[in-house]
Amino acid sequence: MRNAALARARTVTLVLAAALSLLIAGCSSGRGSDDGPVTLTFQSLAWQKESVDANKELVAEWNAAHPDIRVEYVQGSWDSVHDQLLTSFEGGEAPDIIHDASDDLADFAYGGYLADLRDYLPSRLTSDIPRRSWETVTFGDGVYGVPFLQEPRVLIADAKRLKASGVRVPTPRRPWSWAEFRQVTERLSGKGRYGVAWPLKEPVSATLNLSLSTGGQMFHRGADGEVTVRFEAADAVMPRTVHDQVNVDGSASGTTLGMGGSDTLPGFFAGKYAMVPLGFSYRQQIVQQAPKGFDWRVLPAPAGADGLTQGVSPQTLSVAEDSPHKKEAARFIDFLLRPRNMVRLALGDWMLPTGTRALKDPALRTPENGWATGTALAAQLRSAPAQSVRGYPEWKDKVATPALQEYYSGAIGLAELRRRLVDDGNLVLARYQR
C-alpha cells in the first residue's frame, strides 16, 4: 500500500512538473499561446533607409489593424544571412517569416527547414505573380517562398559621352546585340578612357544570368533528374565578349574585373568609363553620389538569340517549418505583398515588383531615373539557371569563380575555361546527385 501510494504521488508530481514546464516554455517562446495573441517574428534584410522605413511602416500598419496577430520586426543582414539562418534552424530559433533570396533557398527547402506554402497562400497572390517567378521558389513539388522583388542587370551610361560619340542609343524595343555592344565600347574608348567597366569580383551570377539572352543555359537536367554542366556555343557569347573587350580591344578596363559594382562608380563619375553593367538598384547610389550636373541614363543589357531574356534570383519571403503559426505568417505575407504595398517595397529598394498589378503602377513607369526602362524588361526575366541545382555553391566557389576570373583577365583561353567548368564542375555536382 505504501509503495502504491508513493507511486501515485510520484506520478502526480511528474505530471505537474511536465505541465509547469510546458507553461513556462509557452510563455518564453515569444509566439503567444492558444488563448492569447499570436506573436510572429519577421526577419527583414532591408538595409537602405527607404527600404527599412517602408518595411517598418508596413509592420506598424499591420499591428494596428491586427491586435490578435502581432509582428515583431527583426533586422537581419545580407552579409551573413545564410549561416545565421542555418544556425537558427538547427537551434530551433528561426524567425517565423524569413526574408532571403531565391538562390539561397534550395538547401533550406530540401533540408526541411522551410514550410511548403501551397496550402497557405491565397489565390489573389498566387495568380498575381507570374509562373516564371514562382519557378524560382519551387523545389521538387513544393513552393518554399514568395518571390516579391526582382532586379534586372542594366547598363548605366554617361549620357553626354553617348551623345558626343554619335552611337545609336538602344531601347528595350531596339537593344544592342552583343556584337554591336562590343563595337560601341570600342568607339567610346581612347586616351585612357574605356567604353565599359565590368565589375566582376563575383563573376558567376552575371555570366550565367546574362548568357540566357544568347540561349546559354550551362546546367542541364536529364530525365533521371540529374544535372550536368555543358558549355556550348551559346554559353560562350557573353564571356567571350567581355574577354575580348578587356584583352583584345582594350575597350574594357582590366582593373575593374576584381571590383564590386560600387567600386566602379567614382571612375564612372570621373569620365573614365562610359558605361557600367550593374543591377537595377544601383540607381539609388548614383542618385545619391553623382556630381551635380552629371547626366546618366539606363540602357537595356545587350540582346542575343533569345532577345533580352536574363536570369534573376528574386528576393523572397518564406515561413519556417518549425513555426507554429504558418497560417498567420502567410496572412502577414499576403498583406505585405498587396499591390500598393509591393509598390512601396519596390520603390524603397529601387527594384521591380514581381506582381503584375504592382508593375502597372505609374510610379514605376516614369522615365525619371530609368524606371520605365527597367519595367519594360520585367517580362523578360526568368529563373536563374542554377536556381535549383544541388551543389551549385561549391561549383561556383571552387570551380566557376576562379576559372572565369582567369579567363576574363586573359590568363587562360576559352578551351581551358570550358574544360574546367565542365569536367571539373561535373565532378563536383556528381557528389550531390540523388
Secondary structure as GFF3:
##gff-version 3
##sequence-region A 1 434
A	DSSP	alpha_helix	2	28	.	.	.	ID=ss1
A	DSSP	beta_strand	38	44	.	.	.	ID=ss2
A	DSSP	alpha_helix	49	65	.	.	.	ID=ss3
A	DSSP	beta_strand	69	75	.	.	.	ID=ss4
A	DSSP	alpha_helix	81	90	.	.	.	ID=ss5
A	DSSP	beta_strand	97	101	.	.	.	ID=ss6
A	DSSP	three_ten_helix	102	104	.	.	.	ID=ss7
A	DSSP	alpha_helix	106	110	.	.	.	ID=ss8
A	DSSP	alpha_helix	123	128	.	.	.	ID=ss9
A	DSSP	alpha_helix	131	134	.	.	.	ID=ss10
A	DSSP	three_ten_helix	135	137	.	.	.	ID=ss11
A	DSSP	beta_strand	138	139	.	.	.	ID=ss12
A	DSSP	beta_strand	142	143	.	.	.	ID=ss13
A	DSSP	beta_strand	146	150	.	.	.	ID=ss14
A	DSSP	beta_strand	153	158	.	.	.	ID=ss15
A	DSSP	alpha_helix	159	165	.	.	.	ID=ss16
A	DSSP	alpha_helix	178	187	.	.	.	ID=ss17
A	DSSP	alpha_helix	203	211	.	.	.	ID=ss18
A	DSSP	three_ten_helix	212	214	.	.	.	ID=ss19
A	DSSP	beta_strand	219	221	.	.	.	ID=ss20
A	DSSP	beta_strand	227	229	.	.	.	ID=ss21
A	DSSP	alpha_helix	233	244	.	.	.	ID=ss22
A	DSSP	pi_helix	245	249	.	.	.	ID=ss23
A	DSSP	three_ten_helix	255	258	.	.	.	ID=ss24
A	DSSP	three_ten_helix	261	264	.	.	.	ID=ss25
A	DSSP	alpha_helix	265	269	.	.	.	ID=ss26
A	DSSP	beta_strand	275	279	.	.	.	ID=ss27
A	DSSP	three_ten_helix	280	282	.	.	.	ID=ss28
A	DSSP	alpha_helix	283	289	.	.	.	ID=ss29
A	DSSP	beta_strand	296	300	.	.	.	ID=ss30
A	DSSP	beta_strand	310	312	.	.	.	ID=ss31
A	DSSP	beta_strand	315	319	.	.	.	ID=ss32
A	DSSP	alpha_helix	326	336	.	.	.	ID=ss33
A	DSSP	alpha_helix	339	349	.	.	.	ID=ss34
A	DSSP	beta_strand	352	353	.	.	.	ID=ss35
A	DSSP	alpha_helix	356	359	.	.	.	ID=ss36
A	DSSP	three_ten_helix	362	364	.	.	.	ID=ss37
A	DSSP	three_ten_helix	368	370	.	.	.	ID=ss38
A	DSSP	alpha_helix	371	377	.	.	.	ID=ss39
A	DSSP	three_ten_helix	378	380	.	.	.	ID=ss40
A	DSSP	beta_strand	381	383	.	.	.	ID=ss41
A	DSSP	alpha_helix	392	394	.	.	.	ID=ss42
A	DSSP	pi_helix	395	400	.	.	.	ID=ss43
A	DSSP	alpha_helix	401	409	.	.	.	ID=ss44
A	DSSP	alpha_helix	414	419	.	.	.	ID=ss45
A	DSSP	pi_helix	420	424	.	.	.	ID=ss46
A	DSSP	alpha_helix	425	430	.	.	.	ID=ss47
###
